[in-house]
Amino acid sequence: MSSNSGNTGVRLETNGVNPIPENERYGTPFGLFPVWFSWNVSILGITYGIYVYSLGMSFLQAIAFGVIGYFLSSTLVGILAVGGPRTGLPTLTQTRMAFGFKGNKFPTLFAYISNMGWKVTIITLSATTGADLFAKLFPSLCANADGTYTTTCLVCWFIVVLFLSMSVAVYGYQLIVRVEKYIAVVTSIMTVIFIFMIIPHINFSALGSHESADFITCIGGMVMAMTMVGLGFLNYGGDFCRYLPKNTKAGGIIFWTSLGISLPVAVLLILGVLLADSNPDLTAAAASQPIGALTALLPFWFYVPFCIVIIISLLSAAMTGVYSSGLALMALGLPTSRAVTTALNALIIAFGAFYLLFVSDSFLSTFQAFLAAVSVVLGSMGAIELVDFIRQKRLNWDVSLAQPLGSGGLNYRKGALFSLIAASIIGLGTITSWDPNIAHFVGFLLTEETKQSVFASANVGVIVSMAAGAAIYAIITFVLGKTELPNNYAEKRPKCVR
């Protein structure tokens, strides 16, 4: 975002989860585009396309429903992001207005887990990419006898990647926004070159050999696309636009946020589906090596610089995610500084990476299982918050409602919490998991026969839980009239803020 005269230099951010004062607001909605674009224009987007195709659809179905899923979920992120400028609050602080000051800790905890799960995944992939690069460049120091990277090399890369991610994140908003602009340019150029180099590996004569799937499987592909890209961002869409002026038009916020997220991944998904449909072996390879399976197709002279760009792109995603994770901890009420929350995040990421690298048998099964389970709660939370936007707008986006009881807000809003818990139970009970460790905690509402159905394996329960949460909360709030406001609260007439 372009700075005003008072924001010409990069400064250490001192704001936490407080509303951003009007005199510190600046920028335009277009500034949101490079922030989201930079960490979605990544080779990982091609792998996402392979994963969607692996559910059993034809290549045309995988492209159509995958792209639809991306645009639907990223639009939800854009709509929720509107609350950032209106209140000046991070997303997970604004949700206190819907769930109550203390009640908000439940969805915030799951949002934090989701955010950290993504950071574990992204930082691990960045570290393995760097270790694989060094194993090829310095085989005597960094490679085993079979040519794979050594554990020592991997651990060293992990430490470097984690340190860089944490350093930028702890510095704060202004540095992140400035760095992301340059990363967006570099990664875009290299990704375009990569696309042209990878196209010859598509066997166009072999396209269309896979039979079309039924409608429920297609919906499952759409749901998987939504969980991989959009739903995971619902909990921090407003974090990067709360510095915009309060009267910033909602249409611009929604458009540039959703376009920055969906445009790069949609293009890369198409490429991934075409590769997978014409090269069945690539699907199996991507399940265990989501990036290595693709870089193996490159000539060595391009492999080296492109691996560096991959690492930079993944670092971009890690920086923004770790920043939002710190805000999530503050929203949980952790009474500490940004530096301490960053250190805590680093410790959790280290434990998560250990599981992903040395315990999990398959990256794909763990990744898919994690996304589906957490997306049930996050999707339901986002759906309820979207419905509550109607109430918040009527109350003039009054930030005092995000305060505890006695300071302007409520500690618990029972209608929203009941809706979230009910929707989460429905969702977790109607999805299944490929990961045997996570499978014990989901699918409990399904019979053994139903667990083998396409409805269960495609995790359509994620969408069911979102619809259920929104419907239950809308009935409680607007049909039954349970608005749950503090005693003696004087409703204010909303200003024309759109």
Secondary structure, 3 states (H helix, E strand, C coil): CCCCHHHCCCCCCCCCCCCCCHHHCCCCHHHHHHHHHHCCCCCHHHHHHHHHHCCCCCHHHHHHHHHHHHHHHHHHHHHHHCHHHHHCCCHHHHCHHHHCCCCCHHHHHHHHHHHHHHHHHHHHHHHHHHHHHHHHHCHHHHECCCCCECHHHHHHHHHHHHHHHHHHHHHCHHHHHHHHHHHHHHHHHHHHHHHHHHHHHCCHHHCCCCCCCCHHHHHHHHHHHHHHCCHHHHHHHHHHCCCCCCCCCHHHHHHHHHHHHHHHHHHHHHHHHHHHHHCHHHHHHHHHCCCHHHHCCCCHHHHHHHHHHHHHHHHHHHHHHHHHHHHHHHHCCCCCCHHHHHHHHHHHHHHHHHHHHHCCCCHHHHHHHHHHHHHHHHHHHHHHHHHHHHHHHHCCCCHHHHCCECCCECCCCHHHHHHHHHHHHHHHHCCCCCCHHHHCCCCCCCCHHHHCCHHHHCCCHHHHHHHHHHHHHHHHHHHCCCCCCCCCCCCCCCCCCC
